[in-house]
């Protein structure tokens, strides 16, 4: 009886959590796997994905204007960072690896960097401010592909002392959230595969140190797929995309900047590709099999949505707008329930 009573309490808590937020589905009619997402504020958001599609909304995600980037109709733009309603940067996953910049709301794009090495593959991009940012990708000759800009993305230079990765250690471009530029000069980048680590810098990419969390790793598809940071709190999600039902060693949290790690009292439900802080305590995590929510900083997770096919979820950098996106052009807005 005690077991049944406990299960009933858990179910009731999950239902209560889910009712506090709701999803509003947005029709796009775009056949694209959407994985790049940058929500600037409560009005402006950009999105990108497969088949060269890039979209922009200026009314809080209700309506979207989509265009295919000319000459890149077969590219998958998984890395995206938007500055405002006119300026954004995108990068494709795969070789040749290109970084493109627009200053006119996506009407035209300029290639500002290109790497034709067959191993070149971009995984994510983020900025500290309007001028300084990083973009990273899979290793070339054992060293992480890592570039830095100091002029708002107009030019990019390779970081000389980029992290040296072990054989089989790379990263995942599932949602573009494997990199976070934090405060004025800190950044964290996640890797996965045979080894899954967090690489940290406190001097704007001049030097790097590695943290090895006890997340599932060892296989090509295993490790950290996304992480979120709030002060000293770091939340990790991931797993193994070949075994999405795997519900152990895929979800961790740290309250001391990664010095020690804990397994949630109630973990997210298997493989997840993106995690995001909504407030100091509320987080969402999503992936192809569903979406979960935590109200206590990642210590306990409950089911939020059973809708399948989402890859990425982001909150506005300046504001409260929350957008989710995924397969077949699906976009949803997360809003508080009544």
Secondary structure, 3 states (H helix, E strand, C coil): CHHHHHHHHHHHHHHHHHHHEEEEEECCCCCCCEEEEEECECCCEEEEEHHHEEEEECCCCCCCEEEECCCCCCCCEEEEEECCCCCEEEEECCCCEEEEEECCCCCCCEEEEEECCCCCCEEEEEECCCCCEEEEEEEECCEEEEEEECCCCCCCEECCCCCECCCCEECCCCCCCCEEEECCCEEEEECEECCCCEEEECCCCCCCEEECCCCCCCCCCEEEEEEEEECCEEEEEEEEHHHCCCCCCCEEEECCCCCCCEECCECCCCCCCEEEECCCCCEEEEECCEEEEECCCCCECEEEECCCCEEEEEECCECCCEEEEEHHHCEEEEEECC
